[in-house]
Amino acid sequence: MQQEKLINQLEVILKAESISDEAFNQVALHIFAYQYSNNLPFRKFCVQKGKTIRTVKSWKDIPSVPIQAFKEVPLTCTPKEESERYFMTSGTTSGVKGKHYHPTLQIWDLSMKTNFKKCLMKGIERIRMGILFPSEAELPNSSLARYLALAKDEFGTKDSQYLMDENGIKFDLLVKELENAERTGEPYSLLGATFSFVHLFAEFDKRKLQFQLPAGSRILDTGGFKNQSKELELAEFYHELTRFLGVSRKDCINMYGMTELSSQLYDSGNEQVPAVKFGPHWLRTRIIHPLTGEEMSEGEKGVIVHCDLANFNSVTTIMTEDLGVKVKDGFHLLGRVQGTEAKGCSITAEEFIHASIGQKI
């Protein structure tokens, strides 16, 4: 019953145009109380930090859980066996994959569709899409596969299709799609993992191919390079997108997301890099000092912490392993933490593991 009320409340919030700071705080505290009572590993971590339902007065007081925690214990308020779906992390850093359990995908899906429509579609109902990522059937525990499946089904035309499978990019089919867009003048959208586009650059360079997609076309990349064989500087990456596909850098959007969250963040194009990233109104981002937890001032580097109300079943507040700088209207994503910031994240992860002894399942 409590979960059902939370879901109904979140549906209203996600469908609204905005939420006041006061209302956000109230809902965040309400969810914190629910998670404190029902998520045992999280509660033990909070107690160790001296944070309880009585002492936490603001959403900023909610202890931020390191993303590594998802690899240590099931962070869920409901029995994991009752989950409609769980998404698995990539495991690129340690080789160990974490799991994010969802008793229902109702809020996850609504979060994705609402924010995607606002940030990517910008008034257009549907656009022909090519997906440079395997399908949800091939990767059922990939949050990105789910994300792209929803994008295609909810916002793509009937001719939209997957251009990649477990064997890689279907280059001949991709070329036909791009040639068709050039011929018809129909706006086209390519969506996929960042490293997929890097492979596209290499193949198009080999084939000596370049395209000029029609006005209104757009590109969405996500995920970074994930330790792939070839890495590009951000400016070079978006320059290559324009060179090979003819889409202006202002229409090349990066989605910033992670398995441990239930919402995605975007930028408004990449004419300048790093671009300003921002989340939906039901998510708040802070930049903190990893050792003290102190919030950094605008322009100062620190570790990125997100508070995502859509994460109602796990934990709302996540300490990432990403470095960022607070700027007007959002933040700049600067890459993975290193040095002092990495040490601070490791300490927090160790604290969580120590607090959760006996909770592993």
Helices and strands as residue ranges (DSSP letters): H 2-15, H 21-38, H 40-48, G 59-61, E 65-66, G 67-71, G 80-82, E 85-88, E 99-102, H 106-116, I 117-121, E 128-132, H 143-155, E 161-162, E 164-165, E 168-169, H 171-184, E 188-193, H 194-207, E 218-222, H 234-245, G 249-251, E 252-256, E 265-266, E 276-277, E 283-288, E 301-308, E 317-327, E 330-336, H 339-355
